[in-house]
Amino acid sequence: MNSHLPEHIRARIDARLDAVDAELRTRYPGAGDRVQPVHTAYVGADRATAGTPADWGAAALDLLHRHADFLVGLDATNALPAVRRRLTEQPVQDLRIDFEDGYGFRADDEEDAAATAAGKTLASWAGKPGAPDSFGIRTKGLSANERRRALRTLELVLDGAGGVLPGFLFTVPKIRAADQVSAIVDLCSGIERGNGLPDRTLRFELQIESPQAIVASDGSAPIARMIALADGRCSALHFGTYDYTAACGIAATDQALDHPAADHAKAVMQVAAAQTGVWICDGSTQINPDDDPEGAFRNHHRLVERALRRGYYQGWDMHPGHLVTRWLATYDFFRTATDVAVPRLRAYLDRRSGGVVDEPATAEALATTVLRGLRCGATTDDELITRAPELTVRVLETLAARQAPPQDSR
């Protein structure tokens, strides 16, 4: 029997599979080297000023000091000193000035003025020590009664800022159909061409808060198509807790981040965005630490920890008090995860057997977790080097990319 494959058949197979490989590389480029913030703070356009990030940090520190004894009970890894430093040095990583639900409908003259002022506020943060690394606005939606106002606000914000600042993003709420994303791409391209900007200077986020974004009328899941139509401009998918659960018919008393309907939506978002380089951002809680600080702290800490365990590494914060438990839960999570990951990565590099024998995929996940912990400040380079000198950032990055680790790491 001649079992040799004819060369023309082999060439046909190679050509077909090479095309598949190229398409997969384009659609799923991987996480990339962008550093995801742990949160996005939302502040209404009528309240945002140049001093907002510092004001939020000061208010968060005050709450931390007044409730330190209670917070010690939530602190699993002695992270509170690091949280204090964070709230002092850079309390807000990412911030949106909100022209949608947090602002409402105003007279055009009033929103025009607020949009121009918002642009100047964003410009005051650019490159300033202690200011957010990234920032932008949330516009109104794209429905017929809002879109003209949304587009005008975006243009005025950019005018006020003096152009597209490094780190600028705009969030588009209430996305319901994939074709809306094509319109957003046209908007970005038009602004770029009109201002002589390089292609893909403008990036945006899609706010998923409609059941139609999860399951369309034909039964398809539109989010994957939305990401494809975004042409590399979509930075993240943000979940809108209350609009989504309300649209699903959930009673107001049961609307929450951990409702099963919310969990389903976020799981669909997570799968659609996996390996595309698009981040997932969890939604918000409406429970603020005003009337019952300790109850609010406990609830928010639980929700942040729950989200982290499910792989949602970013979430909304709507109140300065949320910063306290956002950073505390995040630091605790990554400090604990690093304690688990470091010995397993050392064993993997040494090809030693231990209680767990890890595969390259697990080494990728372990290294990615340690890198996230380093990048958000939960652990420091010095702490890691003391425990495992061979686990340099270079080694962690190669493991996270599933590349062979450098020979000098073994």
DOTILUM-610126 format. One line per 2 residues: number of its first residue (from 1); for each residue x, y, z of N, C-alpha, C. Coordinates in steps of 0.2 Angstrom, whole numbers. Layout:
N
NUM) X/Y/Z/X/Y/Z/X/Y/Z  ...
END
This chain:
410
1) 4/-6/0/0/0/0/4/6/0  3/11/-4/7/17/-5/3/22/0
3) 6/24/5/3/29/10/5/36/9  9/37/4/12/44/3/7/49/1
5) 6/55/4/1/59/2/4/63/-5  0/63/-10/2/67/-16/3/74/-14
7) 8/77/-18/11/83/-16/6/89/-18  1/88/-23/-4/93/-24/-9/93/-19
9) -10/87/-16/-15/87/-10/-12/91/-4  -6/89/-3/-2/92/3/-2/100/2
11) -1/102/-4/0/109/-5/-7/113/-4  -13/109/-6/-19/112/-5/-21/112/2
13) -19/107/6/-20/107/13/-16/113/16  -10/114/14/-6/119/17/-9/126/16
15) -11/127/10/-14/133/8/-20/135/12  -24/130/12/-31/131/16/-29/132/23
17) -25/129/26/-23/130/34/-19/136/35  -15/138/30/-11/144/31/-16/150/31
19) -21/149/27/-26/155/27/-30/155/34  -31/149/36/-35/149/43/-30/152/48
21) -24/150/48/-19/152/53/-19/160/53  -18/163/47/-18/170/46/-24/173/49
23) -30/171/47/-36/174/50/-36/173/58  -34/168/60/-34/167/68/-30/172/71
25) -24/173/68/-19/178/71/-22/185/70  -26/186/65/-28/193/65/-34/194/70
27) -38/189/70/-44/190/75/-42/189/82  -37/185/84/-35/183/91/-28/184/92
29) -26/191/92/-19/192/93/-16/191/99  -20/190/104/-18/189/111/-19/195/115
31) -17/195/122/-18/200/126/-14/207/125  -8/206/121/-4/212/120/0/214/126
33) 3/220/125/7/223/131/4/229/134  -3/230/133/-6/235/137/-7/233/144
35) -7/238/148/-8/236/156/-15/238/157  -19/234/159/-26/235/161/-27/238/168
37) -30/244/168/-32/247/175/-36/242/179  -36/243/186/-40/239/190/-47/241/190
39) -48/248/188/-55/251/189/-55/257/184  -62/259/184/-63/265/180/-68/269/185
41) -66/275/187/-70/279/191/-75/283/186  -81/284/188/-86/288/184/-88/294/188
43) -87/300/185/-89/306/188/-93/310/184  -99/312/186/-103/317/182/-100/323/179
45) -102/325/173/-98/330/170/-99/337/174  -105/337/178/-106/343/181/-102/343/188
47) -98/338/189/-95/338/196/-87/337/195  -85/335/189/-78/333/187/-74/340/187
49) -68/340/190/-64/346/190/-56/343/189  -52/347/188/-45/345/188/-43/342/195
51) -46/344/200/-44/341/207/-48/335/209  -52/332/204/-56/326/206/-52/320/208
53) -47/318/205/-43/312/207/-40/313/214  -37/319/215/-34/320/222/-40/320/227
55) -46/323/225/-51/324/230/-54/317/232  -54/313/227/-57/306/228/-52/302/233
57) -45/303/231/-40/300/236/-41/302/243  -41/309/244/-42/311/251/-48/309/254
59) -54/308/251/-60/306/254/-59/298/255  -56/295/251/-55/288/252/-50/287/258
61) -45/290/259/-40/290/264/-44/292/271  -48/297/271/-52/298/277/-56/292/279
63) -59/289/274/-64/284/276/-59/278/279  -54/277/276/-49/271/278/-47/273/285
65) -45/279/286/-43/280/293/-48/279/298  -54/282/297/-60/281/301/-62/274/303
67) -61/270/298/-64/263/298/-58/258/298  -52/260/300/-46/256/299/-47/249/303
69) -50/249/309/-51/243/313/-55/238/310  -60/241/307/-65/236/303/-61/233/297
71) -58/238/293/-54/235/287/-49/230/288  -46/231/294/-41/226/296/-44/219/295
73) -50/218/297/-53/212/297/-54/209/290  -54/214/285/-55/211/278/-48/210/275
75) -43/212/278/-36/212/275/-33/205/276  -33/201/271/-30/194/272/-23/194/271
77) -19/199/269/-12/198/267/-8/205/270  -11/208/274/-7/214/277/-6/219/271
79) -11/220/267/-11/225/261/-12/232/263  -15/233/269/-17/240/270/-12/245/269
81) -6/244/272/-1/249/271/0/251/263  0/246/259/1/247/252/-5/251/249
83) -11/249/252/-17/253/249/-17/260/251  -14/262/257/-13/269/260/-9/272/255
85) -3/269/253/2/272/248/-2/274/241  -6/269/239/-9/269/233/-14/275/233
87) -18/276/238/-23/281/239/-20/288/240  -13/288/242/-10/294/243/-6/296/236
89) -4/291/233/1/293/227/-3/293/220  -8/288/219/-12/288/213/-18/284/214
91) -23/287/217/-29/284/219/-33/281/214  -33/285/208/-38/283/202/-33/282/196
93) -34/276/194/-30/274/188/-33/276/181  -40/276/181/-44/277/175/-50/281/177
95) -52/286/173/-58/290/175/-62/292/168  -68/291/169/-73/294/164/-77/300/166
97) -77/305/163/-81/311/164/-88/309/161  -93/308/164/-99/305/162/-104/310/159
99) -106/310/153/-111/314/150/-118/310/149  -118/304/152/-124/300/151/-128/300/157
101) -129/294/160/-134/293/166/-132/297/172  -125/298/173/-123/302/178/-123/310/177
103) -126/312/171/-126/319/170/-133/321/168  -136/316/163/-143/317/161/-144/322/155
105) -150/324/154/-151/328/148/-151/336/151  -147/340/147/-147/347/149/-148/351/143
107) -149/357/144/-149/362/138/-143/361/134  -143/362/127/-137/361/123/-132/366/125
109) -134/372/127/-128/377/129/-125/375/135  -128/372/140/-125/369/146/-121/364/145
111) -123/359/140/-119/353/139/-113/355/135  -114/360/130/-108/362/126/-103/365/131
113) -105/369/135/-100/372/140/-96/367/144  -100/362/147/-98/356/151/-93/352/147
115) -94/351/140/-90/347/136/-83/350/135  -83/357/134/-77/361/133/-73/361/139
117) -76/362/145/-73/362/151/-70/355/153  -74/349/151/-71/343/152/-65/341/148
119) -64/344/142/-58/343/138/-52/346/141  -54/352/144/-48/356/148/-46/352/154
121) -51/349/157/-49/345/163/-45/339/162  -47/336/156/-43/330/154/-36/332/152
123) -35/338/149/-29/340/147/-24/342/153  -28/344/159/-24/345/165/-21/339/168
125) -24/333/167/-21/327/169/-16/324/165  -15/325/159/-11/322/155/-4/322/157
127) -1/317/159/6/317/161/8/319/168  3/321/171/4/324/178/5/318/183
129) 10/319/187/11/314/192/5/313/197  3/307/198/-3/306/203/-10/306/199
131) -10/308/193/-16/308/189/-18/302/186  -24/300/184/-25/294/180/-21/293/174
133) -19/286/173/-15/285/168/-19/285/161  -25/284/162/-30/284/156/-36/288/158
135) -40/291/153/-46/295/155/-50/296/149  -56/299/150/-60/300/144/-67/302/146
137) -71/301/142/-78/302/143/-83/297/142  -89/297/145/-94/292/142/-99/297/139
139) -100/296/132/-105/300/129/-112/297/130  -117/301/127/-124/298/127/-124/293/122
141) -130/289/121/-130/284/116/-131/286/109  -132/280/105/-132/281/98/-139/281/95
143) -144/281/99/-151/281/97/-153/288/94  -158/288/90/-160/294/86/-160/300/90
145) -163/300/96/-164/306/100/-158/308/104  -152/304/103/-146/306/107/-140/307/103
147) -140/303/97/-133/303/94/-130/310/92  -135/314/90/-132/321/88/-128/324/94
149) -132/324/99/-129/327/105/-122/323/107  -122/316/107/-116/312/108/-110/314/104
151) -112/315/98/-106/317/93/-104/324/94  -108/329/96/-106/335/97/-102/336/103
153) -104/332/109/-100/332/115/-93/330/114  -93/324/110/-86/321/109/-82/326/105
155) -84/330/100/-80/334/97/-78/340/101  -83/343/105/-81/348/109/-76/346/115
157) -76/340/117/-72/338/122/-65/338/119  -64/335/113/-58/335/110/-55/342/108
159) -59/346/106/-57/353/105/-55/356/112  -58/355/117/-56/358/124/-50/355/126
161) -48/349/124/-42/346/126/-36/347/122  -38/350/116/-32/352/111/-31/346/107
163) -35/341/106/-34/335/102/-35/329/106  -33/324/103/-33/317/106/-27/316/111
165) -28/316/117/-23/315/122/-21/308/122  -14/307/124/-12/300/126/-16/297/131
167) -19/291/131/-23/288/136/-30/290/135  -32/294/130/-39/296/129/-44/290/127
169) -49/289/130/-54/284/127/-61/287/128  -66/285/124/-73/287/125/-77/281/125
171) -82/280/130/-86/275/131/-93/276/128  -95/271/124/-102/272/121/-107/267/124
173) -112/270/127/-117/266/131/-122/263/127  -126/258/130/-132/255/127/-131/253/120
175) -126/249/119/-125/246/112/-129/240/112  -133/240/106/-138/235/105/-137/231/99
177) -133/233/94/-132/230/88/-125/231/85  -123/226/81/-116/226/79/-115/231/74
179) -120/233/70/-119/238/65/-118/245/68  -120/246/75/-118/252/78/-111/253/79
181) -107/248/79/-100/248/80/-97/251/73  -99/249/68/-97/251/61/-98/259/61
183) -103/261/64/-104/269/64/-99/272/68  -97/269/74/-92/272/78/-86/272/75
185) -84/267/71/-77/267/68/-77/272/62  -83/273/59/-83/279/54/-82/285/57
187) -85/286/63/-85/292/67/-77/294/69  -74/289/71/-67/289/73/-63/291/67
189) -64/287/61/-60/289/55/-61/296/53  -68/298/53/-69/305/51/-66/310/55
191) -65/309/61/-62/314/66/-54/314/64  -52/308/63/-45/308/62/-43/311/55
193) -47/309/50/-45/313/43/-46/320/44  -51/322/47/-53/329/48/-48/333/51
195) -44/330/56/-39/333/60/-32/331/58  -31/327/53/-24/325/51/-21/320/55
197) -25/316/59/-22/312/64/-20/305/61  -16/301/63/-14/294/61/-20/290/62
199) -21/285/58/-26/280/58/-26/276/65  -32/275/68/-33/272/74/-30/276/80
201) -29/282/79/-28/287/85/-33/286/90  -40/286/88/-45/286/93/-47/279/94
203) -48/278/101/-50/271/103/-57/272/107  -61/267/108/-67/267/111/-68/261/115
205) -73/261/120/-75/256/124/-83/255/122  -85/249/122/-92/247/121/-95/246/128
207) -101/249/130/-104/247/136/-110/242/134  -109/236/137/-114/231/136/-119/231/142
209) -125/234/140/-131/234/145/-137/233/142  -138/229/137/-144/227/133/-144/220/132
211) -149/216/133/-149/209/132/-148/208/124  -150/212/120/-149/211/113/-142/211/111
213) -137/214/115/-130/213/114/-128/206/115  -131/203/119/-129/196/121/-132/191/117
215) -139/191/115/-142/187/111/-146/191/106  -145/191/99/-148/195/94/-155/191/93
217) -159/194/88/-165/192/87/-165/185/83  -159/184/79/-158/178/76/-155/172/80
219) -154/174/86/-151/169/91/-143/169/91  -140/174/87/-133/174/87/-131/178/93
221) -124/178/95/-121/182/100/-117/187/97  -120/193/97/-117/199/93/-110/201/95
223) -108/200/101/-102/203/103/-95/202/99  -95/195/97/-89/194/93/-89/198/87
225) -95/198/84/-95/202/78/-93/210/79  -96/212/85/-94/219/87/-87/220/87
227) -83/216/90/-76/216/91/-73/216/84  -75/212/80/-72/211/73/-73/218/69
229) -79/220/70/-81/227/66/-77/233/69  -75/232/75/-71/238/78/-65/239/75
231) -62/235/71/-56/236/67/-50/238/72  -49/234/77/-44/236/82/-44/242/86
233) -50/245/86/-51/251/90/-54/250/97  -57/244/98/-61/243/104/-56/241/109
235) -56/245/115/-51/244/120/-54/239/125  -61/240/127/-64/236/132/-71/235/131
237) -74/230/134/-81/230/135/-83/231/142  -87/236/144/-89/238/150/-97/235/151
239) -98/232/157/-104/229/159/-108/234/162  -115/235/160/-119/240/164/-124/236/168
241) -123/236/174/-127/231/179/-134/233/179  -136/239/180/-143/241/181/-147/241/175
243) -145/244/170/-149/244/163/-150/237/161  -144/233/161/-145/226/159/-150/222/163
245) -149/222/170/-154/218/174/-161/220/173  -162/227/173/-169/230/172/-172/227/165
247) -168/227/160/-170/225/154/-172/218/154  -169/214/158/-171/207/159/-177/206/163
249) -179/211/166/-185/210/170/-184/209/177  -177/210/180/-176/208/187/-178/214/191
251) -181/212/197/-184/217/201/-179/221/204  -180/228/206/-175/232/208/-172/230/214
253) -175/226/218/-172/224/225/-167/218/223  -167/215/217/-162/210/216/-157/212/211
255) -157/218/208/-152/220/203/-145/220/207  -141/217/204/-134/216/207/-129/213/203
257) -123/215/204/-117/212/200/-117/204/200  -119/201/206/-119/194/206/-126/191/205
259) -130/194/201/-136/191/199/-135/186/194  -138/180/193/-136/175/188/-137/178/181
261) -142/183/180/-142/186/173/-136/190/171  -133/193/176/-127/197/175/-121/193/174
263) -121/187/178/-116/182/177/-116/179/170  -122/178/167/-122/175/161/-120/180/155
265) -122/186/156/-119/191/151/-112/192/151  -109/193/157/-102/194/158/-98/187/155
267) -101/182/156/-97/176/154/-97/176/146  -103/178/143/-103/179/136/-98/184/133
269) -98/189/137/-93/195/135/-86/192/136  -84/188/141/-78/185/142/-75/181/137
271) -80/176/135/-78/171/129/-77/175/123  -82/180/121/-81/183/115/-74/187/114
273) -72/190/120/-66/194/120/-60/190/121  -60/184/123/-54/180/124/-49/180/119
275) -43/182/120/-37/182/116/-38/187/110  -43/192/111/-43/197/106/-39/203/108
277) -37/204/114/-34/210/117/-39/215/119  -45/213/119/-51/218/122/-52/216/129
279) -52/221/134/-53/219/141/-60/219/142  -62/215/148/-68/215/151/-68/219/157
281) -73/224/158/-74/228/164/-80/226/167  -80/224/174/-86/223/177/-90/229/179
283) -96/229/181/-100/235/182/-99/238/189  -104/241/191/-104/245/197/-109/242/202
285) -108/244/209/-113/243/214/-116/250/216  -122/251/217/-125/257/219/-125/258/226
287) -122/254/230/-122/254/237/-115/258/239  -116/264/242/-111/268/243/-110/269/251
289) -103/270/253/-102/270/260/-104/276/264  -110/278/263/-112/285/266/-116/283/273
291) -122/280/272/-126/278/278/-123/273/282  -120/267/279/-118/261/282/-111/260/279
293) -106/263/281/-99/262/278/-97/255/279  -97/252/285/-95/245/285/-99/240/281
295) -105/241/281/-109/236/277/-107/237/270  -106/243/267/-105/245/260/-98/242/259
297) -93/243/264/-86/240/263/-86/233/262  -90/229/266/-90/222/266/-93/220/259
299) -99/223/257/-102/221/251/-97/222/245  -94/228/245/-90/230/239/-84/225/239
301) -81/224/244/-75/220/245/-77/213/242  -82/210/244/-85/204/242/-86/203/234
303) -89/209/232/-90/209/224/-84/209/220  -79/213/223/-73/214/219/-69/207/219
305) -69/204/225/-65/198/225/-69/193/221  -75/193/221/-79/188/217/-77/189/209
307) -77/195/207/-76/197/200/-69/195/199  -64/196/203/-57/194/202/-56/186/201
309) -60/183/205/-60/175/204/-63/173/198  -67/177/195/-70/175/189/-66/178/183
311) -61/181/184/-57/184/178/-59/190/176  -62/194/180/-64/201/178/-60/206/182
313) -54/208/179/-49/212/183/-50/219/183  -56/222/181/-57/229/181/-64/230/182
315) -66/235/186/-73/236/187/-74/244/188  -81/246/188/-82/253/189/-82/255/197
317) -80/261/198/-81/264/205/-85/270/204  -90/271/208/-94/277/208/-94/281/214
319) -90/280/219/-89/284/225/-82/283/227  -79/288/231/-73/288/233/-72/282/238
321) -77/280/242/-76/275/246/-75/268/243  -77/267/237/-76/261/233/-68/260/232
323) -65/266/231/-57/265/230/-54/261/236  -57/262/242/-54/258/248/-54/251/247
325) -60/248/246/-61/241/245/-59/238/238  -59/243/233/-56/241/227/-49/239/227
327) -45/243/230/-38/242/230/-36/237/235  -40/236/241/-39/231/246/-40/224/243
329) -46/223/240/-48/217/238/-43/215/232  -41/220/228/-37/218/222/-30/216/225
331) -27/220/229/-20/219/232/-20/212/236  -26/211/240/-26/204/243/-26/198/238
333) -30/199/233/-31/194/228/-24/192/225  -21/197/223/-15/196/219/-9/194/224
335) -9/196/230/-4/194/234/-4/187/236  -11/185/237/-12/178/239/-10/173/232
337) -13/176/227/-11/172/220/-4/171/219  0/177/220/7/176/219/10/171/224
339) 8/171/230/11/166/235/10/159/232  4/158/229/3/151/226/7/150/219
341) 8/156/215/11/155/209/18/154/209  22/158/214/29/158/213/32/151/214
343) 30/147/219/34/140/220/32/136/214  26/137/211/24/132/205/28/134/199
345) 29/141/198/33/143/193/41/141/193  43/142/199/50/139/201/51/132/199
347) 46/128/201/46/121/200/45/120/192  41/124/189/41/123/182/47/124/178
349) 50/130/180/57/131/177/62/126/178  62/123/184/67/118/186/65/111/183
351) 59/111/180/56/104/178/55/99/184  54/102/189/53/97/195/46/95/196
353) 45/90/199/38/87/201/37/90/208  31/92/209/28/94/216/21/91/217
355) 18/95/221/11/92/223/7/93/216  9/98/212/5/99/206/10/99/200
357) 9/96/195/13/96/189/10/100/184  13/106/182/9/111/178/11/110/171
359) 7/112/166/8/112/159/10/119/157  12/120/151/13/127/148/7/131/149
361) 1/129/148/-5/133/148/-6/136/156  -4/131/160/-5/134/167/1/138/169
363) 7/137/166/13/142/168/11/148/165  8/149/159/6/155/156/1/159/161
365) -4/155/164/-9/158/168/-5/161/174  -1/156/177/3/158/183/7/165/182
367) 11/165/177/15/170/175/11/177/174  5/176/170/1/182/169/-2/185/176
369) -4/180/180/-6/183/187/-1/186/191  5/184/191/11/187/194/12/194/191
371) 12/194/184/13/201/181/8/206/183  1/203/183/-4/208/185/-3/211/192
373) -1/206/196/1/209/203/6/214/203  11/213/199/17/218/199/14/224/196
375) 11/224/191/9/230/187/4/234/191  -1/231/195/-5/235/199/-3/237/205
377) 3/235/207/6/237/214/5/233/220  2/227/219/0/223/224/7/220/227
379) 11/218/223/18/216/225/23/220/221  29/220/223/35/224/220/40/220/217
381) 44/223/213/49/219/210/54/217/215  56/221/220/60/219/225/58/213/229
383) 51/213/231/48/207/234/49/201/230  48/201/224/48/195/220/55/193/219
385) 60/197/218/67/195/217/69/192/223  67/195/229/69/192/235/67/184/236
387) 61/183/234/58/176/234/61/172/229  61/174/223/63/170/217/67/174/212
389) 74/175/213/78/179/208/77/177/201  75/171/200/75/169/193/69/171/189
391) 64/173/193/57/175/190/58/183/189  62/185/184/62/192/182/56/193/177
393) 55/200/176/49/201/172/50/198/165  56/198/163/57/195/156/55/188/156
395) 57/184/161/55/177/161/48/176/162  44/181/166/37/180/167/34/182/160
397) 36/187/156/33/189/150/34/183/145  40/180/145/40/174/140/36/168/142
399) 35/167/148/30/161/150/23/163/149  22/170/150/15/172/148/13/172/141
401) 18/172/137/17/172/129/19/165/127  20/160/131/21/153/130/27/152/125
403) 32/156/127/38/156/123/43/152/128  48/149/125/53/146/129/57/151/134
405) 57/150/140/61/155/145/68/155/143  71/161/144/78/162/143/82/157/147
407) 88/155/143/92/149/146/95/151/153  96/158/154/99/160/160/94/160/166
409) 88/158/165/83/157/170/83/151/173  86/146/170/86/139/173/91/137/178
END
